[in-house]
Amino acid sequence: MLAYIWKLFFCCWIILQHLIQYVTINTLLHRLRVRFGFCGTALRWLESYITGRSQSVVIDGHVSTSRPLRSGVPQGSVLGPILFTMYSSPVEDIVTSFGFGHAIYADDTQIYATGNQDVWPVIIPKLEECLHEIADWSSKNDLSINEGKTELLHICSRFRTRSLLPTVTFNKSILQPARCARNLGVIFDNQLTLKDHVNSICRASSFGLYKIGSIRRYLNQSTTEKLVHAFVMSRIDNCNSLLHGLSDLLTGKMQRIQNSAARLVARTRSYI
C-alpha cells in the first residue's frame, strides 16, 4: 500500500501483503547467518526454535497423521513477525535501489514515493517496475503477494477535490487511488484529516459503552472501570500522538465518548 507524506506535494503509499506461511526454514536460517551475522549459540538457539515442528488435524476427536513442517514461522509467537521481517528483508534493497522510501513489518510492506505532478511520468513507471521486481523476488523465495489487499493512497492537499494520480499497474491488477487505507490499526485518508479514523474510534467505543451499559447494574465500579479501559479507552489511546492538532469538531467527538465513559463508571447523569 502506498503511504503518507506530511509536507510535500504528494505521496504515493503502497502496502503489499505477503502470505506468511511459505517461509522456507532453510532459507531463513541462511539469511540469519549471512545477512544478519547470527552464529554460534544464538544461531543454534533460533534453529532449534523454528525446526523440528510438526502439525496434525483434529476432527471430532480423530487425529490425522503428524506431518513435519518445512516452511513457515510459529504463528502467534512474539518472534514470528520479526523472523518474517528478516526473511523478507531483501525487499528493502529492491525498494531502495529505485530511490523510494519504505517501511516493513511482518507481512506489511509499505512503499513511499513523493513529488509534484510534474514528476509523475517518471515516478509511476519506476514504481511499477519496483513492484514487478518485488513480485518476482517473492515468487523466487516461495512467497506470494496478496494483490487483493494491496492499496494505493494518494495524499494531497485538502483543497483538491479529487485525486489526479494515474493508476498503477501491479502484475495483472490495476491499483486505483483509494480514499482511505488502514495502516496498523490507523485509518489514513487521502488528505490526512484522520476524520475516518476518529469516526471509526467513536463508533467502536460507543458500541462498547452500550454493551457495558446493558450489564452495568450487575457490575461494581472497579469491574466497570476495567471494562471501560479495555473496550473504550484502549481504542482512544491507540496511536493517540497522531491525533495532535485535530479540529475541535473531531476532538469534541472523542471528548464526548470519554465523558460518557466517566458517567457510566460513576453512574451519574449528564446534568445534575
C-alpha positions in Angstrom: 0.0 0.0 0.0 1.3 3.5 -0.7 1.7 5.6 2.4 1.7 9.1 3.8 3.6 12.3 3.5 3.3 15.3 5.7 4.5 18.5 3.9 5.5 17.5 0.4 3.4 17.9 -2.7 2.0 14.4 -2.8 2.8 11.0 -1.6 2.0 7.5 -3.0 1.7 4.8 -0.4 1.5 1.2 -1.5 1.1 -1.6 1.1 1.9 -5.1 -0.1 0.8 -8.1 1.9 2.7 -11.3 1.7 1.3 -14.7 2.6 3.4 -15.6 5.6 3.0 -19.4 5.7 5.5 -20.2 2.9 8.7 -19.0 4.6 11.3 -21.7 3.8 13.1 -22.6 7.0 16.5 -23.4 5.3 16.4 -20.0 3.5 15.5 -18.2 6.7 18.5 -19.8 8.6 20.8 -18.9 5.7 19.6 -15.3 5.8 20.0 -15.1 9.5 23.6 -16.3 9.2 24.7 -14.4 6.1 22.7 -11.2 6.1 22.4 -10.6 9.9 25.5 -12.3 11.2 23.9 -14.8 13.5 26.4 -17.5 14.6 27.3 -19.9 17.4 24.8 -20.3 20.2 22.4 -17.6 19.0 22.0 -19.3 15.6 21.6 -22.8 17.1 19.0 -21.4 19.5 17.0 -19.9 16.7 17.4 -23.1 14.6 16.1 -25.2 17.4 13.1 -22.9 17.8 12.0 -23.0 14.1 12.9 -26.6 13.2 11.6 -29.9 14.3 8.0 -28.8 14.3 5.1 -30.8 13.0 1.3 -30.4 12.6 -1.8 -32.6 12.5 -5.5 -32.0 12.2 -8.1 -33.0 14.8 -11.8 -33.5 13.7 -14.4 -35.0 16.0 -11.7 -36.4 18.2 -9.8 -38.1 15.4 -6.2 -37.0 14.9 -4.5 -37.2 11.5 -1.0 -38.4 10.9 1.6 -35.9 12.0 3.5 -34.2 9.2 6.8 -32.3 9.6 6.8 -28.5 8.9 9.5 -27.4 6.4 8.2 -23.9 6.0 6.5 -21.1 8.0 7.2 -19.4 11.3 5.4 -20.1 14.5 2.0 -18.3 14.3 1.0 -16.1 17.2 4.5 -16.0 18.6 6.5 -12.9 19.6 9.4 -13.8 17.2 7.1 -14.7 14.3 6.7 -11.2 12.8 10.4 -10.4 13.5 11.6 -13.6 11.8 9.4 -12.9 8.8 10.7 -9.4 8.5 14.2 -10.7 8.5 13.3 -13.3 5.9 11.8 -10.7 3.6 14.5 -8.1 4.2 15.9 -8.2 0.7 12.8 -6.4 -0.4 14.3 -3.3 1.3 17.2 -3.5 -1.2 14.9 -3.6 -4.1 12.9 -0.6 -3.0 16.0 1.4 -2.1 17.5 0.7 -5.5 14.6 2.6 -7.1 15.0 5.6 -4.7 11.8 5.1 -2.8 11.1 5.1 0.9 9.8 2.0 2.7 8.6 0.5 6.0 8.4 -3.2 6.6 6.8 -5.0 9.5 5.9 -8.7 9.2 3.7 -9.2 6.1 3.1 -5.5 5.6 5.4 -3.7 3.1 4.9 0.0 2.6 6.5 1.9 -0.3 6.6 5.7 -0.3 7.0 7.9 -3.4 6.9 11.7 -3.2 6.9 14.6 -5.6 4.7 17.0 -7.5 2.6 16.4 -10.6 5.4 17.1 -13.0 7.4 14.0 -12.0 4.5 11.6 -12.2 5.5 10.4 -15.7 8.9 9.4 -14.2 7.8 8.1 -10.8 4.9 5.9 -11.9 6.9 3.7 -14.4 9.6 3.3 -11.8 7.1 2.4 -9.2 5.5 -0.3 -11.5 9.0 -1.7 -12.2 9.8 -1.8 -8.5 6.5 -3.7 -7.8 7.4 -6.1 -10.6 10.8 -6.9 -9.1 9.3 -7.4 -5.7 6.7 -9.8 -7.1 9.5 -11.6 -9.0 11.7 -11.9 -5.8 8.7 -13.1 -3.8 7.9 -15.8 -6.3 11.6 -17.0 -6.2 11.5 -17.0 -2.4 8.3 -19.1 -2.0 6.1 -16.1 -1.1 3.0 -14.9 -2.8 1.7 -11.3 -2.6 -2.0 -10.8 -1.7 -2.9 -8.5 -4.5 -6.5 -8.1 -3.1 -5.1 -6.3 -0.1 -2.6 -4.1 -1.9 -3.8 -0.5 -1.9 -2.7 2.8 -3.4 -3.2 6.0 -1.5 -2.5 9.4 -3.0 -2.2 12.0 -0.2 -2.6 15.6 -1.5 -3.9 19.0 -0.4 -7.3 19.1 1.2 -8.2 21.8 -1.3 -8.1 19.3 -4.1 -11.5 17.7 -4.5 -10.3 14.5 -6.2 -7.0 12.6 -6.9 -5.3 13.2 -10.2 -2.8 10.4 -9.7 -2.9 7.9 -12.5 -3.5 4.3 -11.9 -0.6 1.9 -11.1 -0.3 -1.5 -12.7 0.8 -4.3 -10.5 1.1 -7.7 -12.1 -2.4 -8.1 -13.7 -4.1 -5.8 -11.3 -4.9 -2.1 -11.7 -4.4 -0.1 -8.5 -6.8 2.8 -8.3 -6.1 5.6 -5.8 -8.2 4.8 -2.6 -9.9 7.4 -0.5 -8.5 5.9 2.7 -6.4 3.0 3.8 -5.8 1.2 7.1 -2.2 1.1 8.4 -1.6 -1.0 11.5 -4.9 0.0 13.0 -4.9 3.6 11.9 -7.1 4.8 9.0 -5.3 7.4 6.9 -7.4 9.3 4.4 -6.1 11.0 1.3 -6.0 14.4 3.0 -4.6 13.3 6.4 -7.6 14.7 8.3 -7.9 11.5 10.2 -11.7 12.0 10.1 -12.4 8.4 9.1 -10.1 7.2 11.9 -11.8 9.3 14.6 -15.3 8.2 13.3 -14.2 4.6 13.5 -12.9 5.0 17.0 -16.2 6.7 18.1 -18.4 4.0 16.6 -16.5 1.2 18.2 -16.3 3.0 21.5 -20.0 3.8 21.5 -20.8 0.2 20.9 -18.5 -0.8 23.7 -20.2 1.6 26.1 -23.6 0.4 25.0 -22.7 -3.2 25.8 -21.1 -2.4 29.1 -24.1 -0.2 30.0 -26.5 -3.1 29.4 -24.9 -5.0 32.2 -23.8 -2.1 34.4 -26.3 -2.9 37.2 -24.6 -6.2 37.7 -21.1 -4.7 38.0 -19.3 -2.9 40.7 -17.3 0.3 39.9 -13.9 -1.5 39.8 -15.0 -4.0 37.2 -16.7 -1.3 35.2 -13.5 0.7 35.1 -11.6 -2.3 33.8 -14.1 -3.0 31.0 -14.2 0.7 30.0 -10.4 0.8 29.8 -10.3 -2.5 27.8 -13.0 -1.7 25.3 -13.2 2.1 25.1 -10.1 3.9 26.4 -7.7 1.5 24.7 -9.2 2.5 21.3 -8.8 6.2 22.1 -5.3 5.8 23.4 -4.0 3.7 20.5 -1.6 5.9 18.4 -3.1 8.9 20.0 0.0 11.0 19.2 -1.3 11.2 15.6 -4.4 13.0 16.9 -2.5 16.1 17.9 -3.7 19.2 16.2 -7.1 17.8 15.0 -10.0 20.1 14.6 -12.3 21.0 17.5 -15.1 19.0 15.8 -13.1 15.8 15.8 -11.6 16.2 19.3 -15.1 17.1 20.6 -16.4 13.7 19.4 -13.8 11.8 21.4 -14.3 14.1 24.4 -18.0 13.2 24.4 -17.1 9.5 24.4 -14.8 10.0 27.4 -17.5 11.9 29.2 -20.0 9.1 28.6 -17.4 6.6 29.8 -16.9 8.6 33.0 -20.6 8.9 33.6 -21.0 5.2 33.1 -18.4 4.4 35.7 -19.6 6.9 38.2 -23.3 6.2 37.4 -24.1 9.9 37.1 -26.3 11.8 34.6 -25.3 14.4 32.1 -26.8 17.1 34.1 -27.2 17.3 37.9 
